[in-house]
Amino acid sequence: MAYNKLSTANLPDPTIDPAQGSSPADYFGIDTYTGNGGTIDSDFGFDCDLVWYKNKGRANTYHYLFDQVRGDDLPLYSNDTFSEDSQFPTYHTQSFITGGSRIVRTNGDHLNFSGDSYVAWAWKANGSGVSNTVGNIPSTVSANTESGFSIVSYTGNEVDNSTVGHGLSQTPEMIIVKSRSLVADWPVYHKDVVTTDKQYLYLDTTAGITSAVNEFWDVASISDTTFGLGDNPRTNNNTSTYIAYCFHSVEGYSKFGSYTGNDSPDGTFIYTGFSPALIVIKYVSGSAGGTKNWYVWDNARSPQNVNDNILYWNDAASEGGDSAFDIDMLSNGFKLRNAEGGVNNAAQYIYMAFAEQPFKYSNAR
């Protein structure tokens, strides 16, 4: 039997392939900046369609999410239940510009305090969106089929087993939903843990996988054309408006998966097929101590291993440096370095990760 030589040249070509003129940096980017109290442009190198900001140095400053489908200057807040632009309507002026996003300071601006340190994560979809009538609920969709990401706006009908077109070419593996018009939590569907229509995670809380009385999803209708909804008001209240962020894995660029922690200082290794730029981990079930946040690491805030500079998508806290949450970002995945309950007890966790470089072209760190 013949075997290939152990060489990166013999690795399969990634879907988003630098050798063919495309790169993960064309679809996902990170900007870190220091506030100047005036105007700041975040240059991601592409026309971003979702941008997510956090003041990483000041406590009790909210996460701000803006997207092209909803339009300029309309934030949602991942760490709270507020409706669109309802909590801090005079604290920001944001617009999408060629190659990035622009922040203009206004009174009490959470996005540009002079001297404060910030991080912004950005994804490319496909502009302000087009009409989609594939499901029985019409939607406006900005979809990037190359990178497996779409932004979907729809109006609920409170009818069980409804469907919404998502514009992607594959079945979404993770869906984050937020009502724009209601004060309500952020339901999350993840393929590895949501197996019934009543199960959900919340982006804005520490809770693990939970079941509701009303159905959040119609899991059987989550397909390569639609995602399915139940009659729960957090995903499908009659006449309420919603935004959904839909993702599926793309070889060498993104990965949405799960793992079981090993409760050891020599922690679990998770293979992604690329060197990560962003990693998000959330406890979902089993025996785990500690706080069960949505933990976030990236290679812009910590360019060297070990990486312990964590933020929390569900919490307004400032960035924390905690050795209990040490991870290594490797050329082909990431490794947990401690037996910490939030990420590596003998429990089940989900993760999402986006690439710096595919494994075929990445260097060891």
Residue frames relative to the residue before (quaternion, step in Angstrom):
aa qw qx qy qz dx dy dz
M 1.0000 0.0000 0.0000 0.0000 0.00 0.00 0.00
A 0.3059 -0.7588 0.5490 0.1711 3.59 -0.88 0.94
Y 0.1581 -0.7767 0.6054 0.0728 3.52 -1.11 0.76
N 0.4920 -0.6214 0.5139 0.3282 3.54 -1.19 0.56
K 0.5440 -0.5892 0.4809 0.3544 3.54 -1.17 0.54
L 0.5030 -0.6222 0.5057 0.3226 3.55 -1.21 0.62
S 0.3353 0.7218 -0.5110 0.3249 3.54 0.00 1.37
T 0.5380 -0.6152 0.4608 0.3460 3.56 -1.07 0.69
A 0.5669 0.6034 -0.3869 0.4060 3.61 1.13 -0.51
N 0.7061 0.4513 -0.2592 0.4802 3.58 1.17 -0.54
L 0.4654 0.6430 -0.4646 0.3925 3.57 1.25 0.18
P 0.5606 -0.6015 0.4281 0.3750 3.63 -1.06 0.59
D 0.5328 -0.6167 0.4691 0.3403 3.55 -1.16 0.60
P 0.4294 -0.6967 0.5049 0.2744 3.61 -0.90 0.86
T 0.6317 -0.5339 0.4004 0.3945 3.56 -1.24 0.41
I 0.7290 0.2389 -0.1472 0.6244 3.56 1.00 -0.88
D 0.0253 -0.8765 0.4719 -0.0917 3.52 0.05 1.41
P 0.3972 -0.7286 0.5032 0.2413 3.63 -0.54 1.09
A 0.6279 0.5444 -0.3454 0.4359 3.59 1.07 -0.60
Q 0.7146 0.3912 -0.2384 0.5286 3.58 1.27 -0.37
G 0.6736 -0.5566 0.2808 0.3971 3.57 1.21 0.48
S 0.6710 0.4235 -0.3245 0.5149 3.59 1.22 0.25
S 0.1239 -0.7986 0.5888 0.0150 3.54 -1.16 0.61
P 0.6107 -0.5315 0.4223 0.4077 3.62 -1.15 0.43
A 0.6338 0.5554 -0.3263 0.4282 3.58 1.10 -0.69
D 0.5701 0.5737 -0.3867 0.4432 3.60 1.27 -0.09
Y 0.7760 0.3498 -0.1485 0.5034 3.58 1.23 -0.45
F 0.7841 0.1238 -0.0742 0.6037 3.59 1.20 -0.45
G 0.0647 0.8133 -0.5745 0.0664 3.57 -0.94 0.87
I 0.2291 -0.7461 0.6116 0.1295 3.53 -1.32 0.44
D 0.0613 -0.7763 0.6268 0.0263 3.55 -1.00 0.88
T 0.0850 -0.7476 0.6549 0.0703 3.54 -1.01 0.84
Y 0.0542 0.8138 -0.5729 0.0813 3.58 -0.90 0.89
T 0.3689 -0.6835 0.5840 0.2362 3.51 -1.35 0.35
G 0.4870 -0.6927 0.4527 0.2793 3.55 -0.76 1.06
N 0.1809 -0.7994 0.5656 0.0916 3.57 -1.10 0.72
G 0.4996 -0.6833 0.4159 0.3326 3.57 1.26 0.08
G 0.7071 0.4139 -0.2571 0.5124 3.59 1.25 0.20
T 0.7255 -0.3347 0.2953 0.5238 3.57 -0.43 -1.25
I 0.0130 -0.7864 0.6171 -0.0239 3.56 -0.97 0.93
D 0.1924 -0.7466 0.6267 0.1133 3.56 -1.04 0.88
S 0.2259 -0.7361 0.6229 0.1381 3.56 -0.90 0.96
D 0.1457 -0.8074 0.5703 0.0416 3.57 -0.47 1.23
F 0.0999 -0.8190 0.5647 0.0165 3.57 -0.40 1.26
G 0.5067 -0.6608 0.4157 0.3657 3.56 1.26 -0.20
F 0.7536 0.1902 -0.1683 0.6063 3.59 1.28 0.18
D 0.5579 -0.5789 0.4659 0.3695 3.56 -1.27 0.31
C 0.2027 -0.8235 0.5198 0.1034 3.55 -0.08 1.29
D 0.2561 -0.7791 0.5599 0.1178 3.54 -1.20 0.66
L 0.7328 0.1336 -0.1529 0.6495 3.57 1.33 -0.18
V 0.0417 0.7784 -0.6251 0.0396 3.56 -0.85 0.98
W 0.1540 -0.7929 0.5895 -0.0098 3.52 -0.92 1.12
Y 0.1092 -0.8305 0.5462 -0.0021 3.57 -0.49 1.26
K 0.0579 0.7670 -0.6390 0.0019 3.54 -1.27 0.58
N 0.3652 -0.6575 0.6166 0.2328 3.53 -1.06 0.88
K 0.2058 -0.8435 0.4864 0.0979 3.58 -0.30 1.24
G 0.7167 0.4701 -0.2579 0.4458 3.57 1.21 -0.31
R 0.7284 0.3890 -0.2208 0.5190 3.59 1.22 -0.40
A 0.4298 -0.7134 0.4949 0.2479 3.58 -0.80 1.04
N 0.8380 0.2346 -0.1790 0.4591 3.54 -1.33 0.47
T 0.4956 0.5799 -0.4808 0.4323 3.55 0.98 0.90
Y 0.4617 -0.7544 0.4119 0.2192 3.51 -0.67 1.18
H 0.4870 -0.5675 0.5687 0.3425 3.50 -1.43 0.26
Y 0.1364 -0.7870 0.5996 0.0498 3.57 -0.94 0.97
L 0.0713 -0.7885 0.6106 0.0189 3.58 -0.84 1.02
F 0.0314 -0.7726 0.6338 -0.0193 3.55 -0.90 1.04
D 0.0196 0.7996 -0.6000 -0.0177 3.58 -1.09 0.59
Q 0.6370 -0.5816 0.3779 0.3363 3.52 -1.25 0.60
V 0.6189 0.5571 -0.3584 0.4220 3.61 1.04 -0.63
R 0.7070 0.4130 -0.2593 0.5122 3.59 0.96 -0.82
G 0.5047 -0.6790 0.3954 0.3578 3.59 1.18 -0.55
D 0.7248 -0.4457 0.3187 0.4177 3.53 -1.38 0.24
D 0.8828 0.1855 -0.0827 0.4236 3.50 -1.37 0.49
L 0.5842 0.5411 -0.3871 0.4648 3.60 1.11 0.68
P 0.0454 -0.8513 0.5225 0.0170 3.60 0.17 1.21
L 0.1477 -0.6682 0.7079 0.1750 3.42 -1.52 0.29
Y 0.3246 -0.7656 0.5390 0.1338 3.57 -1.20 0.56
S 0.3426 -0.8024 0.4491 0.1925 3.59 -0.26 1.27
N 0.6937 0.4771 -0.2771 0.4630 3.59 1.15 -0.47
D 0.7700 0.2601 -0.1738 0.5562 3.60 1.21 0.17
T 0.5817 -0.6342 0.4220 0.2851 3.54 -1.35 0.28
F 0.3795 0.7719 -0.4619 0.2165 3.60 1.24 -0.09
S 0.4956 -0.6177 0.5169 0.3250 3.53 -1.22 0.54
E 0.7520 -0.4264 0.2706 0.4237 3.54 -1.32 0.24
D 0.8743 -0.0265 -0.0091 0.4845 3.56 -0.93 1.05
S 0.4524 0.7300 -0.4221 0.2905 3.60 1.13 0.52
Q 0.7042 0.5047 -0.2779 0.4149 3.58 1.06 -0.63
F 0.8172 0.0871 -0.0093 0.5696 3.60 0.89 -0.91
P 0.0320 0.8775 -0.4786 -0.0035 3.62 0.77 0.96
T 0.7447 0.3670 -0.2365 0.5047 3.63 1.15 -0.34
Y 0.5662 0.6520 -0.3536 0.3594 3.59 1.29 0.13
H 0.7838 0.2470 -0.1204 0.5568 3.61 1.18 0.09
T 0.0056 -0.7155 0.6928 0.0895 3.49 -1.39 0.35
Q 0.0320 0.8153 -0.5687 0.1041 3.55 -0.46 1.25
S 0.0505 0.7846 -0.6175 0.0242 3.56 -1.09 0.71
F 0.4319 -0.6611 0.5462 0.2796 3.55 -1.25 0.53
I 0.0675 -0.7943 0.6037 -0.0106 3.55 -0.87 1.03
T 0.6749 -0.4664 0.3637 0.4413 3.57 -1.25 0.22
G 0.8347 0.1717 -0.1570 0.4991 3.56 -0.71 1.10
G 0.8481 -0.0324 0.0326 0.5279 3.61 1.14 -0.05
S 0.5136 -0.5982 0.5088 0.3458 3.52 -1.09 -0.84
R 0.2414 -0.7824 0.5630 0.1122 3.57 -1.10 0.71
I 0.1397 -0.7631 0.6282 0.0603 3.54 -1.04 0.93
V 0.0782 -0.7679 0.6351 0.0293 3.56 -0.90 0.99
R 0.4475 -0.7177 0.4616 0.2676 3.56 -0.67 1.08
T 0.0217 -0.7369 0.6748 0.0335 3.49 -1.18 0.79
N 0.7661 -0.3746 0.2410 0.4632 3.57 -1.27 0.07
G 0.8561 0.0594 -0.0692 0.5087 3.56 -0.75 1.07
D 0.2167 0.8409 -0.4795 0.1262 3.56 1.25 0.40
H 0.3344 -0.7504 0.5408 0.1805 3.58 -0.79 1.07
L 0.6978 0.5050 -0.2604 0.4361 3.61 1.21 -0.37
N 0.8156 0.1755 -0.0753 0.5462 3.59 1.20 -0.19
F 0.1225 0.7767 -0.5971 0.1588 3.59 0.78 1.00
S 0.4923 -0.6725 0.4622 0.3030 3.59 -0.79 0.94
G 0.8268 0.2114 -0.1884 0.4859 3.56 -0.82 1.07
D 0.5871 0.5791 -0.3792 0.4198 3.61 1.21 -0.22
S 0.4032 -0.7164 0.5263 0.2173 3.56 -1.22 0.62
Y 0.0923 -0.8143 0.5728 -0.0189 3.56 -0.90 1.01
V 0.1350 -0.7258 0.6591 0.1437 3.49 -1.42 0.28
A 0.0650 -0.7711 0.6321 0.0407 3.56 -1.16 0.68
W 0.1553 -0.7579 0.6289 0.0771 3.56 -0.94 0.97
A 0.0447 -0.8255 0.5622 -0.0212 3.60 -0.85 0.91
W 0.1388 -0.7728 0.6172 0.0506 3.53 -1.17 0.81
K 0.3378 -0.7212 0.5703 0.2012 3.54 -1.18 0.66
A 0.0911 -0.7478 0.6557 0.0517 3.55 -0.94 0.98
N 0.6060 -0.5497 0.3956 0.4173 3.61 -0.48 -1.12
G 0.7803 -0.3721 0.1900 0.4653 3.56 0.68 1.11
S 0.8058 -0.3514 0.2244 0.4205 3.54 -1.29 -0.39
G 0.6192 -0.6110 0.3181 0.3769 3.58 1.24 0.02
V 0.2077 -0.7460 0.6225 0.1138 3.51 -1.35 0.44
S 0.6180 -0.5548 0.4109 0.3760 3.55 -1.26 0.40
N 0.0558 -0.7763 0.6279 0.0058 3.55 -1.06 0.87
T 0.0547 -0.8210 0.5681 -0.0112 3.59 -0.68 1.09
V 0.2858 0.7811 -0.5100 0.2191 3.59 1.15 0.50
G 0.7353 0.3675 -0.2250 0.5231 3.62 0.95 -0.82
N 0.5986 -0.5607 0.4119 0.3970 3.57 -1.27 0.02
I 0.6336 0.3698 -0.3341 0.5917 3.57 1.36 0.17
P 0.3679 -0.7273 0.5250 0.2449 3.65 -0.55 1.03
S 0.0902 -0.8001 0.5925 0.0273 3.57 -1.11 0.68
T 0.2996 -0.6657 0.6343 0.2545 3.49 -1.42 0.16
V 0.0710 -0.8470 0.5244 -0.0514 3.55 -0.57 1.21
S 0.0886 -0.7256 0.6803 0.0545 3.51 -1.12 0.91
A 0.0546 0.8481 -0.5149 0.1121 3.57 -0.16 1.31
N 0.1242 -0.7469 0.6488 0.0760 3.51 -1.12 0.82
T 0.2344 -0.8167 0.5121 0.1257 3.56 -0.17 1.25
E 0.5774 0.5799 -0.3834 0.4281 3.63 1.16 -0.44
S 0.7944 0.3060 -0.1483 0.5032 3.59 0.88 -0.93
G 0.4656 -0.7273 0.4204 0.2785 3.60 1.25 0.13
F 0.5917 0.5520 -0.3656 0.4599 3.58 1.00 0.82
S 0.0835 0.7881 -0.6086 0.0404 3.56 -0.98 0.84
I 0.2764 -0.7070 0.6301 0.1634 3.51 -1.33 0.59
V 0.0609 -0.8294 0.5536 -0.0429 3.57 -0.65 1.16
S 0.1082 -0.7750 0.6214 0.0395 3.56 -0.83 1.05
Y 0.1199 0.7957 -0.5851 0.1006 3.59 -0.91 0.90
T 0.3520 -0.6958 0.5837 0.2263 3.55 -1.34 0.29
G 0.4438 -0.7376 0.4491 0.2392 3.57 -0.71 1.09
N 0.2269 -0.7691 0.5814 0.1376 3.53 -1.33 0.44
E 0.3536 -0.7721 0.4520 0.2730 3.60 1.36 -0.10
V 0.4863 0.6216 -0.4513 0.4165 3.57 1.09 0.77
D 0.4430 -0.7020 0.4916 0.2631 3.56 -0.70 1.08
N 0.8265 0.2003 -0.1939 0.4891 3.56 -1.22 0.71
S 0.3184 0.7200 -0.5396 0.2985 3.56 0.97 0.92
T 0.2151 -0.7773 0.5789 0.1204 3.57 -1.24 0.45
V 0.1563 -0.7682 0.6186 0.0529 3.53 -1.21 0.75
G 0.4031 -0.7094 0.5212 0.2501 3.59 -0.86 0.91
H 0.2177 -0.8135 0.5310 0.0943 3.60 -0.90 0.96
G 0.4785 -0.7342 0.3938 0.2773 3.62 1.23 -0.11
L 0.5730 0.5899 -0.3910 0.4132 3.61 1.21 -0.06
S 0.4871 -0.6637 0.4864 0.2928 3.57 -1.29 0.22
Q 0.7361 0.2785 -0.1999 0.5837 3.58 1.33 -0.03
T 0.6414 -0.5322 0.3928 0.3887 3.54 -1.29 0.32
P 0.4522 -0.6780 0.4940 0.3031 3.64 -0.81 0.86
E 0.2899 -0.7570 0.5645 0.1557 3.54 -1.07 0.81
M 0.7730 0.0983 -0.0703 0.6228 3.56 1.25 -0.38
I 0.0227 -0.7843 0.6192 -0.0311 3.57 -0.92 1.00
I 0.1109 -0.7664 0.6316 0.0379 3.56 -0.88 1.03
V 0.0737 -0.8161 0.5732 -0.0101 3.59 -0.69 1.11
K 0.0393 0.7743 -0.6315 0.0118 3.57 -1.12 0.73
S 0.4053 -0.6709 0.5630 0.2622 3.53 -1.02 0.84
R 0.3651 -0.7255 0.5449 0.2085 3.56 -0.90 0.95
S 0.7731 0.3963 -0.1730 0.4641 3.58 1.02 -0.80
L 0.7162 0.4076 -0.2482 0.5092 3.61 1.21 -0.34
V 0.4198 -0.5992 0.6016 0.3206 3.53 -1.32 0.40
A 0.3036 0.7543 -0.4986 0.3003 3.57 -0.17 1.30
D 0.6010 -0.5778 0.4264 0.3509 3.54 -1.28 0.51
W 0.5012 -0.6349 0.5181 0.2779 3.52 -1.47 0.15
P 0.1696 -0.8013 0.5619 0.1160 3.67 -0.08 1.13
V 0.1299 -0.7760 0.6154 0.0482 3.54 -1.13 0.81
Y 0.1743 -0.7308 0.6528 0.0973 3.52 -1.05 0.94
H 0.0419 0.7630 -0.6446 0.0234 3.57 -1.02 0.84
K 0.5564 -0.6813 0.3742 0.2936 3.55 -0.74 1.12
D 0.7076 0.4931 -0.2730 0.4262 3.60 1.01 -0.72
V 0.7976 0.3012 -0.1481 0.5012 3.62 1.12 -0.42
V 0.6814 0.4120 -0.2950 0.5281 3.62 1.13 -0.46
T 0.0371 0.8387 -0.5357 0.0909 3.54 -0.20 1.32
T 0.7353 0.2760 -0.2052 0.5840 3.59 1.29 -0.16
D 0.6646 -0.5526 0.3409 0.3698 3.55 -1.22 0.51
K 0.7061 0.4768 -0.2607 0.4540 3.60 1.13 -0.58
Q 0.5832 0.6023 -0.3727 0.3977 3.61 1.23 -0.18
Y 0.0858 0.7912 -0.5994 0.0856 3.56 -1.13 0.66
L 0.2152 -0.6604 0.6849 0.2202 3.46 -1.50 0.13
Y 0.2750 -0.7221 0.5986 0.2112 3.55 -1.29 0.30
L 0.4509 -0.6942 0.4971 0.2602 3.57 -0.88 0.95
D 0.7378 0.4524 -0.2246 0.4479 3.59 1.04 -0.75
T 0.7192 0.3806 -0.2577 0.5211 3.63 1.23 0.16
T 0.5337 -0.6144 0.4817 0.3252 3.55 -1.39 0.07
A 0.4441 0.7266 -0.4425 0.2811 3.61 1.23 -0.13
G 0.4460 -0.6636 0.5343 0.2744 3.52 -1.23 0.59
I 0.7762 -0.3062 0.2338 0.4992 3.55 -1.27 -0.32
T 0.0448 -0.8096 0.5816 -0.0657 3.55 -0.83 1.09
S 0.2692 -0.7408 0.5887 0.1794 3.55 -1.27 0.45
A 0.2820 -0.7737 0.5541 0.1218 3.55 -1.03 0.90
V 0.6024 -0.5234 0.4460 0.4053 3.55 -1.34 0.03
N 0.7490 0.2990 -0.1692 0.5665 3.56 0.91 -0.97
E 0.5134 -0.6706 0.4506 0.2893 3.55 -1.09 0.70
F 0.3588 -0.7269 0.5513 0.1974 3.56 -0.92 1.00
W 0.8225 0.1838 -0.0082 0.5381 3.54 0.92 -1.04
D 0.2126 -0.6449 0.6852 0.2636 3.45 -1.45 -0.06
V 0.2690 -0.8257 0.4734 0.1475 3.54 0.20 1.35
A 0.6421 0.5493 -0.3317 0.4195 3.60 1.00 -0.78
S 0.7077 0.4460 -0.2566 0.4841 3.60 1.20 -0.46
I 0.4798 0.6105 -0.4726 0.4169 3.59 1.23 0.27
S 0.1316 0.8194 -0.5214 0.1984 3.54 -0.19 1.35
D 0.7093 -0.4385 0.3256 0.4457 3.57 -1.27 -0.22
T 0.7296 0.3713 -0.2505 0.5168 3.63 1.25 0.03
T 0.8203 0.1416 -0.0401 0.5527 3.61 1.03 -0.72
F 0.1873 -0.6882 0.6556 0.2479 3.48 -1.43 0.00
G 0.3827 -0.7618 0.4939 0.1711 3.53 -1.07 0.86
L 0.1923 -0.7882 0.5810 0.0643 3.54 -1.13 0.83
G 0.3532 -0.6807 0.5942 0.2426 3.50 -1.29 0.53
D 0.6388 -0.5290 0.3925 0.3975 3.55 -1.16 -0.62
N 0.3519 0.7318 -0.5062 0.2904 3.59 1.21 0.45
P 0.4938 -0.7005 0.4160 0.3040 3.63 -0.74 0.95
R 0.6058 0.5712 -0.3735 0.4089 3.63 1.13 -0.37
T 0.7601 0.2665 -0.1982 0.5586 3.58 1.26 -0.24
N 0.8383 0.1014 0.0104 0.5357 3.61 1.10 -0.54
N 0.1670 0.7785 -0.5780 0.1791 3.58 0.61 1.13
N 0.5603 -0.6315 0.4126 0.3420 3.59 -0.94 0.83
T 0.8571 0.0789 -0.1484 0.4871 3.57 -0.91 1.15
S 0.5319 0.6056 -0.4336 0.4030 3.64 1.19 -0.01
T 0.3692 -0.7346 0.5300 0.2075 3.56 -1.12 0.68
Y 0.1308 -0.8054 0.5781 0.0050 3.56 -1.10 0.83
I 0.1590 -0.7167 0.6616 0.1528 3.48 -1.41 0.32
A 0.0780 -0.7852 0.6135 0.0327 3.59 -1.03 0.79
Y 0.1875 -0.7447 0.6322 0.1030 3.54 -1.08 0.86
C 0.0941 -0.8301 0.5493 -0.0198 3.57 -0.47 1.28
F 0.0339 -0.8089 0.5858 -0.0362 3.57 -0.93 0.97
H 0.0391 0.7371 -0.6710 -0.0708 3.50 -1.33 0.43
S 0.6238 -0.5619 0.3969 0.3708 3.56 -1.24 0.52
V 0.0941 -0.7506 0.6522 0.0483 3.54 -1.21 0.73
E 0.5188 -0.6809 0.4184 0.3036 3.57 -0.65 1.13
G 0.8428 0.1578 -0.1457 0.4936 3.55 -0.80 1.09
Y 0.7387 0.3926 -0.2186 0.5024 3.60 1.29 -0.08
S 0.8134 -0.0488 0.0715 0.5753 3.61 0.83 -0.93
K 0.0589 -0.7906 0.6094 0.0132 3.53 -1.22 0.55
F 0.0602 -0.7680 0.6376 0.0005 3.54 -1.00 0.97
G 0.2188 0.8045 -0.5072 0.2183 3.54 -0.26 1.27
S 0.3463 -0.7045 0.5746 0.2315 3.52 -1.34 -0.35
Y 0.0412 -0.7816 0.6213 0.0384 3.55 -1.29 0.30
T 0.3579 -0.6795 0.5869 0.2564 3.53 -1.36 0.23
G 0.4309 -0.7128 0.4931 0.2510 3.57 -0.76 1.03
N 0.3669 -0.7498 0.5104 0.2064 3.57 -1.19 0.51
D 0.3881 -0.7629 0.4540 0.2473 3.60 1.32 0.17
S 0.5714 0.5812 -0.3635 0.4512 3.55 1.06 0.83
P 0.5473 -0.5938 0.4640 0.3639 3.61 -1.14 0.54
D 0.6453 0.3991 -0.2965 0.5800 3.57 1.27 -0.44
G 0.1353 -0.9029 0.4036 0.0592 3.48 0.54 1.30
T 0.7264 -0.4315 0.3412 0.4120 3.49 -1.43 0.10
F 0.2363 -0.7268 0.6254 0.1575 3.56 -1.16 0.73
I 0.1233 -0.7824 0.6088 0.0455 3.56 -0.95 0.94
Y 0.2772 -0.7662 0.5634 0.1363 3.55 -0.68 1.16
T 0.1047 -0.8077 0.5789 0.0386 3.57 -0.86 1.00
G 0.4481 -0.6817 0.4629 0.3469 3.58 1.14 -0.57
F 0.7637 0.2018 -0.1523 0.5940 3.56 1.28 0.28
S 0.5128 -0.5789 0.5227 0.3588 3.50 -1.37 0.19
P 0.3505 -0.7915 0.4522 0.2151 3.62 -0.41 1.13
A 0.2697 -0.7060 0.6298 0.1793 3.49 -1.32 0.59
L 0.7848 0.0865 -0.0189 0.6134 3.58 1.13 -0.72
I 0.0164 -0.7724 0.6347 -0.0143 3.54 -1.05 0.90
V 0.0354 -0.7641 0.6441 0.0031 3.56 -1.02 0.92
I 0.0554 -0.8018 0.5948 -0.0158 3.59 -0.85 1.04
K 0.0083 0.7905 -0.6120 0.0217 3.56 -1.07 0.82
Y 0.4406 -0.6552 0.5568 0.2580 3.56 -1.01 0.93
V 0.1015 -0.8128 0.5700 0.0652 3.58 -1.05 0.75
S 0.8082 -0.1434 0.1041 0.5616 3.65 0.95 -0.67
G 0.6360 0.5360 -0.4041 0.3807 3.54 -1.33 0.40
S 0.6728 -0.4900 0.3781 0.4053 3.54 -1.36 -0.20
A 0.2395 0.7551 -0.5733 0.2092 3.55 -0.39 1.26
G 0.2767 -0.7419 0.5872 0.1683 3.53 -0.99 0.88
G 0.6830 0.5174 -0.3419 0.3860 3.52 -1.31 -0.18
T 0.6324 -0.5145 0.4165 0.4024 3.52 -1.35 0.03
K 0.2875 -0.7952 0.5216 0.1134 3.55 -0.89 1.00
N 0.0587 0.8341 -0.5393 0.0998 3.54 0.60 1.21
W 0.4734 -0.5393 0.5697 0.4006 3.50 -1.44 -0.20
Y 0.1397 -0.8437 0.5171 0.0355 3.57 0.02 1.35
V 0.1188 -0.8160 0.5657 -0.0016 3.56 -0.93 0.98
W 0.0141 -0.7574 0.6526 -0.0178 3.53 -0.98 1.03
D 0.0481 0.7899 -0.6109 -0.0229 3.59 -1.19 0.43
N 0.5582 -0.6498 0.4213 0.2978 3.55 -1.25 0.49
A 0.5561 0.5718 -0.4134 0.4393 3.61 1.24 0.08
R 0.7007 0.4256 -0.2639 0.5082 3.58 0.99 -0.77
S 0.7813 0.1058 -0.0607 0.6122 3.60 1.19 -0.56
P 0.1134 -0.8513 0.5092 0.0555 3.60 0.12 1.22
Q 0.7397 0.3436 -0.2132 0.5379 3.61 1.23 -0.26
N 0.4565 -0.6320 0.5435 0.3112 3.55 -1.26 0.49
V 0.5755 -0.2156 -0.7877 -0.0433 1.57 -2.09 1.29
N 0.3723 -0.7247 0.5469 0.1924 3.53 -1.25 0.61
D 0.1141 0.8052 -0.5751 0.0890 3.58 -0.58 1.12
N 0.4618 0.6594 -0.4629 0.3709 3.59 1.21 0.40
I 0.0215 0.8509 -0.5190 0.0782 3.54 -0.05 1.31
L 0.1298 -0.7128 0.6811 0.1060 3.46 -1.33 0.63
Y 0.3216 -0.7449 0.5648 0.1508 3.55 -1.27 0.33
W 0.3663 -0.7664 0.4803 0.2186 3.59 -0.44 1.18
N 0.6967 0.4546 -0.2702 0.4848 3.59 1.20 -0.38
D 0.7461 0.3835 -0.1741 0.5157 3.59 1.23 -0.09
A 0.4370 -0.7133 0.4960 0.2329 3.57 -1.07 0.81
A 0.3824 0.7494 -0.4704 0.2664 3.61 1.27 0.10
S 0.5395 -0.5924 0.4877 0.3466 3.54 -1.28 0.42
E 0.6940 -0.4588 0.3539 0.4274 3.55 -1.33 0.19
G 0.1600 -0.7940 0.5818 0.0737 3.54 -0.99 0.90
G 0.2105 -0.7415 0.6205 0.1444 3.54 -1.13 0.70
D 0.1377 0.8059 -0.5471 0.1794 3.57 -0.22 1.27
S 0.3897 -0.7559 0.4773 0.2212 3.58 -0.51 1.18
A 0.5385 0.6141 -0.4090 0.4069 3.61 1.20 -0.32
F 0.7376 0.3702 -0.2083 0.5248 3.57 1.22 -0.48
D 0.2287 0.7907 -0.5313 0.2007 3.58 1.11 0.61
I 0.0621 0.7525 -0.6556 0.0111 3.54 -1.10 0.80
D 0.2890 -0.6968 0.6185 0.2199 3.52 -1.35 0.31
M 0.2398 -0.7225 0.6303 0.1522 3.54 -0.98 0.92
L 0.1312 -0.8366 0.5318 0.0037 3.54 -0.49 1.25
S 0.7008 -0.4787 0.3204 0.4207 3.58 -1.27 0.11
N 0.8046 0.2339 -0.1034 0.5359 3.58 1.17 -0.53
G 0.8101 -0.0279 0.0116 0.5855 3.60 1.23 0.29
F 0.4270 -0.6770 0.5138 0.3088 3.56 -1.09 -0.65
K 0.2170 -0.7725 0.5901 0.0898 3.53 -1.23 0.64
L 0.3584 -0.7154 0.5643 0.2031 3.54 -0.94 0.97
R 0.2916 -0.8127 0.4915 0.1139 3.56 -0.91 0.93
N 0.7806 0.2522 -0.1482 0.5524 3.62 1.22 -0.06
A 0.4892 -0.6426 0.5082 0.2992 3.54 -1.29 0.42
E 0.2054 0.8020 -0.5306 0.1819 3.57 0.68 1.09
G 0.5514 -0.6831 0.3804 0.2910 3.56 -0.86 1.03
G 0.6367 0.5586 -0.3347 0.4130 3.55 1.06 -0.68
V 0.8292 0.1825 -0.0647 0.5244 3.58 1.14 -0.61
N 0.8461 0.1595 -0.0478 0.5063 3.66 1.07 -0.44
N 0.3309 0.6726 -0.5791 0.3205 3.58 0.85 0.91
A 0.6358 -0.4879 0.4023 0.4427 3.57 -1.30 -0.07
A 0.4322 0.6656 -0.4580 0.4006 3.54 0.56 1.26
Q 0.5051 -0.6310 0.4888 0.3284 3.55 -1.30 0.16
Y 0.0676 -0.7810 0.6208 -0.0081 3.52 -1.08 0.92
I 0.2432 -0.7133 0.6246 0.2050 3.54 -1.26 0.44
Y 0.0865 -0.7850 0.6093 0.0709 3.55 -1.25 0.35
M 0.1108 -0.7148 0.6767 0.1378 3.49 -1.41 0.28
A 0.0061 -0.8084 0.5872 -0.0409 3.56 -0.98 0.83
F 0.1351 -0.7669 0.6246 0.0590 3.53 -1.18 0.77
A 0.5116 -0.7315 0.3961 0.2151 3.51 -1.03 0.95
E 0.3489 -0.6202 0.6537 0.2576 3.43 -1.46 0.41
Q 0.7695 -0.1193 0.1110 0.6175 3.57 0.94 -1.00
P 0.5307 -0.5878 0.4905 0.3636 3.60 -1.14 0.53
F 0.6609 -0.5308 0.3590 0.3905 3.59 -1.15 0.64
K 0.6247 0.5746 -0.3399 0.4051 3.58 0.98 -0.82
Y 0.7913 0.2841 -0.1298 0.5256 3.60 1.11 -0.65
S 0.5524 0.6475 -0.3853 0.3567 3.59 1.23 -0.03
N 0.3427 -0.7126 0.5757 0.2080 3.52 -1.29 0.48
A 0.5576 -0.5809 0.4666 0.3660 3.56 -1.19 0.55
R 0.3000 -0.7410 0.5733 0.1797 3.56 -1.17 0.66
